[in-house]
Amino acid sequence: MSLHLQPVRVATGSDDTESQLVFSGGFLVAVLVRLSDDHGEDAGSWFLEAGFGRVNDLIQHTFLDLKEAQDWIECRLAGG
């Protein structure tokens, strides 16, 4: 499975504007937002702002880096 990331800026209403659209097979499956310094020790981590289909989850996920986020997304898309 191959994910394609596209950098974008998202109007989150805070300083968290660095984001990535995550595509799989041409479909948008997630929006990841990099947390700003406003988030203390979580600053620099990536937050699952939105997930679609199998990536949709009620739990608010935060990942240390994009690799961890991509691994989790790939696992969800594979049915895990």
Secondary structure, 3 states (H helix, E strand, C coil): CCEEEEEEECCCCCCCCEEEEEEECCEEEEEEEECCHHHHHHCCCEEEEEECHHHCCCCCCEECCHHHHHHHHHHHHCCC
